[in-house]
């Protein structure tokens, strides 16, 4: 079994933290992953998320496809390199183990650590692995893969400075603990608050000790960075110049260019099936600079890798009557099929919120019935839990007025999908006609006004924006009061009456006789819902859910 140590330094990184953590925890293989997240004193929701992950993993670590040791700590650090060094100091590092780090918003691609373990077994002499990484644009399923090939002499001389030669980003780079110790880690880069080029220093130290091995395989990725962050490059170059003046680097660069035919060699691992082949290749600087980004299809773990088995919940032959109301058996079905819920956290069969069932079934439907690259519209999504899961592989939209109806949000969130600030039913021209492959809602339509003309407007609007052949699925809350009376919004029955659905309507007086029905328990309600509804479980009642499924057919 190969030991691999991964660190993630974070500071107010709530937005992309779940995705980064899950990309590590979802790695499979005969590996032992020691994963530490070092917080620098976050003031957003970062610490809360980290504590949720830690609590869930205590009871769910056996569901993960590899051996995992997960830890978190919070302590002020000088910079991200200091936080990474602090993370590694917390481990009892094994000499032959591999190490690496990910910042929040960066991910390991599926199979990355399994491949690393394969290399460790086949080539125990390799000390330093450099894989390919990819930059991916929001909403597009392909990404730009960066070919990596840098001579040892260039890295050792500090010439991978984005002036003489391309920089070497840290994503997809791994090294042995023995090399880390010999190199002295990041050196004094950890002591300066303004340090931005600790990785440049680290590669320079490594290259002075060993030959790097480049593998022609995608190991990691990051999402396209905002252009307003590029001024950091100027600050990084200033720091590089302070550590190793430009004039000295220029002299060394000219010396390398005087090498006969300006030819360099590097060790490269190629992969054919499961076979690895290590060879030394020759190339020139001109060949490196002429390399272009390569478009590739990239699979991301947040969606693709959370499934534990191939048995789908939804197919073209599904009896949708099995999903008309929320069932207790749905919890086990979702937990057996998925390791994580829509919010990126482990799915918990013992402590299940109604939203986890609704979200889980909705995600399963998109996962298994909607092809990649489709257009998806959520109605009344607010701060959507679903769209962040799929916006990388689909074109995602959310229509919501953000006026706080039904305990919804009032502030417009910063998101990676399109928002139309309006109510469905108003015929907003921002939603194109016959455009969407799926229109869905979760706990939204039971908050519309009790007016049939409003119901009709919403149905017409959904039909207007939905493509022929497109799906529409909606999950609406129902409540059983303490006196046994059931409440359901009349719009629910209206939908069943005015469109040909895949499933049959269940009337209120039939619910007491339904088998296996799920009612949210008091503990889950008190812990999760009460702070939102501001009503006790006794006053609010027991929530459950009813769903409606239909497809827009060619007329």
Order of alpha helices (4+ residues) and beta strands (2+ residues): beta-alpha-beta-alpha-beta-alpha-beta-beta-alpha-beta-beta-alpha-beta-alpha-alpha-beta-alpha-alpha-beta-beta-alpha-beta-alpha-alpha-alpha-beta-alpha-beta-beta-beta-alpha-beta-beta-alpha-alpha-alpha-alpha-beta
